[in-house]
Amino acid sequence: MAAGRGGDAGVGTRVVTAGRRKEWTGAAVNPPVWRTSTHLYPDCASLRERLAHNRDGEFFYGRRGAPTQWALSDAITALEPGAAGTVLYPSGVAALAGALLAVLRPGDVLLVTDNAYDPTRSMANGLLRRFGVEARFFDPLDLPAFEAAFCDRTKAVLLESPGSLTMEVCDIPALARIARKKGAASVLDNTWASSLGFRALQHGCDICVQALTKHVGGHSDLMMGAATAGESHYRALRMTAQELGQIISPDDAALALRGLRTMALRLERSAATALAVARWLEQRPEVARVLCPMLPGSPGHRLWQRDFTGGCGLFSFTLAGEDDAARCRFIDSLELFGIGYSWGGFESLALPVDPAKHRSLMPWSGDPMVVRLSIGLEDAADLIADLERGFAAVAQG
């Protein structure tokens, strides 16, 4: 969908106002939930006119959406400066697949950051390979090696910052600039920061992908993804999604719109609490390293300060000199932290992760006992007390 209102307003204003077009909401604050597969035409001439065109925001058939989905697309677009439109997908992984299939063809080479989200790696080595695309992994912290990795067949680059599990921050503007010089499209998984914390297109990326499951939904009750792009790539995204039959339910779109309205406040709260917890962990003798870009002195903090306008509640840390049994005792003893995948919801989560299993070029040289935390909306003091309980369980053996 093409961009709606937002303009130069602040982030807080844009998340409240974006996508609320009068033609979609009427006298209501929120657009109604349009549950429909069939759109009716007043006459044959109108039917034929719609067949001749394929425009955003026009009724045609349920697979192209209706005002509930259009309002969400419009709102996501308005939060990404320089965007021409946003395509919605039933999950973040589906959004990544849709974006890559829109810019790649059989015989092409895709460069993939080595610290990518594991389902991204699986897609590169599985689905894309079966479609004749060759995936090559690269170290996003090594700019000369990245530039040397291009060949005549390299048509796209998949970026992610901070990197999955171990939170490395790479120089996205420099990487995107190199990709553009080489004639390759740059696709960024921007789920960690969202468009509120990192303006992907303004920093040179061609397509910004987000798992709306996380910050936008914010309540752990929906699955959704989005891919946003400027004029040069939006039409390809849109047509590829239509050809694949991608559509989200209007009920989920309404949930995502509801979550979006409070996203700025939730991100501010969870990021502040995460930083407080990270600072506390940094002082603990049981912790070897805290992997949090927002933490002063941490690897990548300088680039985070330069390029990002916000953070979130997701970071990792390593247990010093312990084994997996100790790590499991730590996590199992937590009461406020649930054990589960995902993040960005209102509740805090803890997860044992093993980065070494998901790397090709960037061997994990840190302590192997990595714990990933997703900080929710609980009070920092209560979360710290819960983590204290976990360290006591480790000490008890």
Phi, psi and omega in degrees: 000144179289160187296142176259207183285163184158303176054228181261014180295159178293165184301315181301321178290319183294320180292338178275322188262335188296138177083359183263062179286141182300326181291344178258331184259333186063229180274355182275159176289317182251150175294142178293163177274108181271099177264101182203138172262332186248129173252131183262150181245146180288336182197173181295325180298318179294319177302312182291327178295318179290328176296328183282344183232159178220082187246152176296147171072021178240135176296137178213298178201154187303334181293340176266009175086183180208184188305330180295312178291321181298321180297320179292315177302315180300317181293316179297320179298318182295340180271355182243096181306134180091359183278146174262335181180169182227136174251136182258147183223161183286356175196167177295321178296322177297324178294318176299315179297317180297320180294316182290320178293337179284337186243358183242152177227162176306135182096346179285161174248134175247127174267128185239129177301137188288343180255034182284158171310134188301318175300334175293316177299316180298321178296317181296320182274349183245274184307308185293323178297319179296335178268011174086016177260132179265123178262133176232132183269150181221158177274113185289351179267356182246090184296315179299319179293324177298313180296323180288344183283347182286147172224181183296337182266358182286116185244348181205154178231132178253119184246158174206128180208128356296158181291152182298139174075311186248003163064030175293137176257123180255169181275082184302314180302320180291317179297317179294324179295317178296316180300316181295320178298326181273000178081022180250146177281139178254124180247123182248126168279104187253028185294322185300308184269332189066175179292343177285331183255345179208121181270093190298312184292323177294335177269012171103354180285152180269323181226132178250120180251138176223142168273102180292347171310325189276260190291321184293309176298302170074356185232015176056038182228015176207160174241130181192152175223167179213146172232126184240140183209164173280183185304323188292338183236348185297316183298321178294320176302311185296314182291322178297318178297320178294319180293331177274353180072028182284131177204148175252158180285147178296329178295318177293323177299320178295321177296318180295320177298319178297316179295323182302323186297335179249007187299318182300317179293317181295318179296318179299317181292311183293324178293318179295318179293319178300319179294321177296317178293318179298319178296322178293316179298325181301333182269353184279132179293339180283350185257125178278320184203141174253125185253084185219108184301334181284346185276120178305135180090349180281155177302134179088354184297323181297315179293324177298317178297322183289317192255336188259150175251002179189174179225206178203190185267008184262124173201175182230165171210164181242141176276133184280124170061029182245171178246180184296327179298318178294320179297319179293323176298318180301308184291318183297334183276349182289142181252322179276331179274120172281163177253112183183160176283176184076181180184177179087359178275182181285343185256149180276148182226152174228143185212133171283131180229152184231087186302327185301334181284347188239031181229149175245320186243344185246077182301135181283113184261356180278181177303133186287345184272081183265136175240128177259131179247137168247112183273127181263221187252011176290166177290140182302318182299323180290321177294319179296320177297324178293318178294325175301320177299320179295318179293327177296322179294324176296316182295328182289337177068000000 
